[in-house]
Amino acid sequence: MKAVVGAGVVVLGVGAAMAVTNPGETAYQEYAGDRLSTYLKEEACSQAGPLQNTCESVVESSQPELQRLVANNTNRQNFVLFSLYHTEFSVPIPGVPAVEAHTLGGFRQFHIYELKTEKQ
């Protein structure tokens, strides 16, 4: 009987920890904006030739806009213990693919478990 009670306390403790550390929408927007910024600098800007540094500067200064793009194109399902995020967007900029991402948020971290990109 003590083992069952002990296991129940552990399960409740883990559940409470998960609920407290379930990251919110703002944290996801920052995370996804950073990932998008990194992708753009590594992929799109690397193809800009002599304008690569300018491209990277523009991407860096556009971080708030990238976060808004993510915020406006993301659907969050909050399950208290964790959250699922579905982000889908496309922008009419050469070299920037259409993106569809499925992300799991929990324990103050994010894990992209499905990512589809399509060059335009």
Residue frames relative to the residue before (quaternion, step in Angstrom):
aa qw qx qy qz dx dy dz
M 1.0000 0.0000 0.0000 0.0000 0.00 0.00 0.00
K 0.6413 0.5254 -0.3253 0.4547 3.57 1.00 -0.84
A 0.6241 0.5447 -0.3401 0.4451 3.59 1.06 -0.73
V 0.6462 0.5124 -0.3185 0.4673 3.59 1.00 -0.81
V 0.6509 0.4973 -0.3095 0.4829 3.59 0.96 -0.87
G 0.6506 0.5196 -0.3107 0.4585 3.58 0.95 -0.86
A 0.6538 0.4974 -0.3063 0.4810 3.57 0.96 -0.86
G 0.6380 0.5286 -0.3240 0.4566 3.58 1.00 -0.77
V 0.6395 0.5141 -0.3183 0.4747 3.58 1.00 -0.81
V 0.6444 0.5146 -0.3197 0.4666 3.60 0.98 -0.85
V 0.6580 0.5044 -0.3099 0.4654 3.60 0.88 -0.92
L 0.6597 0.4930 -0.3092 0.4755 3.61 0.93 -0.83
G 0.6439 0.5275 -0.3171 0.4546 3.58 1.01 -0.80
V 0.6603 0.4858 -0.3023 0.4864 3.57 0.95 -0.88
G 0.6438 0.5217 -0.3201 0.4592 3.59 0.95 -0.83
A 0.6548 0.4988 -0.3128 0.4739 3.58 0.95 -0.84
A 0.6399 0.5165 -0.3227 0.4687 3.60 0.99 -0.82
M 0.6522 0.5072 -0.3192 0.4641 3.58 0.96 -0.81
A 0.6572 0.5138 -0.3160 0.4518 3.58 0.93 -0.87
V 0.6779 0.4910 -0.2892 0.4645 3.58 0.94 -0.86
T 0.7646 0.3685 -0.1946 0.4917 3.60 1.01 -0.76
N 0.3752 0.7033 -0.5083 0.3259 3.61 1.22 0.35
P 0.3211 -0.7821 0.4933 0.2047 3.62 -0.38 1.17
G 0.4305 -0.7285 0.4867 0.2169 3.54 -1.08 0.79
E 0.7574 -0.4047 0.2808 0.4288 3.52 -1.37 0.00
T 0.6362 0.5306 -0.3419 0.4436 3.60 0.95 -0.77
A 0.6455 0.5069 -0.3202 0.4731 3.59 0.96 -0.83
Y 0.6459 0.5088 -0.3257 0.4668 3.60 1.00 -0.76
Q 0.6418 0.5265 -0.3310 0.4487 3.59 0.94 -0.84
E 0.6444 0.5026 -0.3180 0.4807 3.59 1.00 -0.78
Y 0.6572 0.5160 -0.3010 0.4595 3.57 0.91 -0.95
A 0.7154 0.4448 -0.2624 0.4706 3.59 0.74 -1.05
G 0.6203 0.5341 -0.3406 0.4625 3.61 1.05 -0.68
D 0.6445 0.5081 -0.3094 0.4803 3.58 1.03 -0.79
R 0.6542 0.5053 -0.3134 0.4674 3.58 0.95 -0.87
L 0.6529 0.5046 -0.3094 0.4727 3.59 0.97 -0.85
S 0.6390 0.5275 -0.3172 0.4614 3.58 0.97 -0.85
T 0.6532 0.5053 -0.3059 0.4738 3.58 0.91 -0.89
Y 0.6457 0.5184 -0.3200 0.4603 3.58 0.93 -0.88
L 0.6733 0.5028 -0.3046 0.4484 3.58 0.83 -0.96
K 0.6710 0.4932 -0.3077 0.4603 3.59 0.91 -0.86
E 0.7144 0.4570 -0.2612 0.4611 3.59 0.94 -0.87
E 0.7748 0.3552 -0.1824 0.4901 3.60 0.95 -0.82
A 0.7645 0.3727 -0.2158 0.4797 3.59 0.53 -1.15
C 0.7078 0.4592 -0.2807 0.4575 3.61 0.79 -0.95
S 0.6114 0.5612 -0.3642 0.4225 3.59 1.05 -0.61
Q 0.6826 0.4565 -0.2770 0.4988 3.58 1.24 -0.38
A 0.5369 0.6600 -0.3820 0.3609 3.59 1.29 0.02
G 0.4128 -0.7412 0.4504 0.2782 3.59 1.28 0.10
P 0.8508 -0.0840 0.0664 0.5145 3.58 -0.84 -0.98
L 0.6609 0.4971 -0.3104 0.4688 3.61 1.23 -0.25
Q 0.3132 0.7915 -0.4838 0.2034 3.59 1.28 0.17
N 0.6782 0.4863 -0.3074 0.4573 3.62 0.83 -0.91
T 0.6374 0.5159 -0.3216 0.4734 3.58 1.02 -0.79
C 0.6332 0.5341 -0.3174 0.4615 3.56 0.99 -0.90
E 0.6726 0.4950 -0.2976 0.4626 3.59 0.86 -0.95
S 0.6374 0.5218 -0.3261 0.4638 3.60 1.03 -0.76
V 0.6440 0.5131 -0.3169 0.4707 3.58 1.01 -0.85
V 0.6452 0.5107 -0.3207 0.4691 3.59 0.93 -0.88
E 0.6631 0.5130 -0.3071 0.4503 3.59 0.88 -0.93
S 0.7096 0.4434 -0.2691 0.4769 3.60 0.90 -0.87
S 0.6558 0.5132 -0.3022 0.4640 3.60 1.26 -0.30
Q 0.2950 0.8005 -0.4849 0.1924 3.59 1.25 0.17
P 0.6605 0.4883 -0.3421 0.4564 3.68 0.83 -0.77
E 0.6513 0.5071 -0.3176 0.4667 3.61 1.01 -0.76
L 0.6277 0.5248 -0.3376 0.4654 3.59 1.03 -0.73
Q 0.6476 0.5064 -0.3184 0.4721 3.59 1.00 -0.78
R 0.6387 0.5042 -0.3281 0.4797 3.61 1.04 -0.73
L 0.6068 0.5487 -0.3476 0.4582 3.59 1.04 -0.78
V 0.6555 0.4911 -0.3000 0.4890 3.57 0.95 -0.90
A 0.6666 0.5204 -0.3110 0.4338 3.60 0.83 -0.97
N 0.7144 0.4658 -0.2570 0.4545 3.57 0.93 -0.89
N 0.7639 0.3441 -0.1743 0.5174 3.59 1.22 -0.35
T 0.5921 0.5590 -0.3604 0.4551 3.56 1.20 0.56
N 0.1581 -0.7449 0.6420 0.0891 3.51 -1.11 0.82
R 0.1453 -0.7978 0.5824 0.0567 3.59 -0.76 1.07
Q 0.1345 -0.7330 0.6611 0.0870 3.52 -1.10 0.84
N 0.1526 -0.8082 0.5668 0.0488 3.56 -0.44 1.22
F 0.0954 -0.8057 0.5845 0.0109 3.55 -0.62 1.19
V 0.5641 -0.6292 0.3302 0.4206 3.58 1.30 0.56
L 0.7560 0.3520 -0.2049 0.5124 3.61 0.71 -1.03
F 0.7734 -0.0270 0.0415 0.6319 3.57 1.20 -0.60
S 0.2595 -0.7508 0.5813 0.1761 3.56 -1.31 0.20
L 0.2286 -0.7298 0.6255 0.1548 3.52 -1.24 0.60
Y 0.1359 -0.7888 0.5982 0.0391 3.55 -0.94 0.98
H 0.0755 -0.7612 0.6429 0.0384 3.56 -1.02 0.87
T 0.0231 -0.7992 0.5986 -0.0487 3.54 -0.57 1.24
E 0.0821 0.7895 -0.6012 0.0922 3.55 -0.88 0.97
F 0.2534 0.7618 -0.5682 0.1805 3.57 -0.76 1.04
S 0.0837 -0.7443 0.6566 0.0886 3.48 -1.40 0.25
V 0.1252 -0.7809 0.6096 0.0539 3.55 -1.04 0.83
P 0.4552 -0.7172 0.4583 0.2615 3.60 -0.96 0.81
I 0.4030 0.6752 -0.5079 0.3518 3.57 0.68 1.14
P 0.4880 -0.6739 0.4628 0.3059 3.60 -0.75 1.00
G 0.7926 0.2910 -0.2355 0.4813 3.56 -0.95 0.92
V 0.6596 0.4568 -0.3132 0.5081 3.59 1.24 -0.23
P 0.2856 -0.7980 0.5051 0.1629 3.59 -0.45 1.15
A 0.5367 -0.5234 0.5228 0.4059 3.50 -1.34 0.19
V 0.1696 -0.8095 0.5601 0.0467 3.58 -0.96 0.87
E 0.0235 0.7344 -0.6783 -0.0058 3.50 -1.18 0.75
A 0.0362 0.8168 -0.5692 0.0870 3.56 -0.56 1.20
H 0.1462 -0.7399 0.6523 0.0747 3.52 -1.12 0.85
T 0.0172 -0.8278 0.5555 -0.0765 3.54 -0.62 1.20
L 0.2630 -0.7313 0.6130 0.1421 3.54 -1.14 0.81
G 0.1025 -0.7890 0.6040 0.0452 3.57 -0.88 0.95
G 0.2935 0.7338 -0.5725 0.2181 3.55 -0.88 0.98
F 0.8236 0.1671 -0.1548 0.5195 3.56 -1.16 0.59
R 0.6361 -0.5736 0.2929 0.4248 3.59 1.06 0.93
Q 0.6492 0.4672 -0.3247 0.5048 3.59 1.17 0.52
F 0.2745 -0.7397 0.5909 0.1683 3.52 -1.34 0.31
H 0.0730 -0.7706 0.6324 0.0294 3.51 -1.15 0.72
I 0.2639 -0.7437 0.5934 0.1583 3.57 -0.66 1.13
Y 0.1219 -0.8273 0.5458 0.0519 3.57 -0.53 1.12
E 0.7785 0.0799 -0.0999 0.6145 3.59 1.26 -0.10
L 0.0497 0.7913 -0.6042 0.0794 3.56 -0.82 1.04
K 0.0267 -0.7766 0.6291 -0.0211 3.53 -0.83 1.09
T 0.0065 -0.7736 0.6336 -0.0009 3.54 -0.95 0.92
E 0.0782 -0.7865 0.6124 0.0166 3.53 -1.08 0.75
K 0.3860 -0.7244 0.5240 0.2274 3.56 -0.63 1.15
Q 0.2925 -0.7650 0.5525 0.1547 3.54 -1.04 0.81
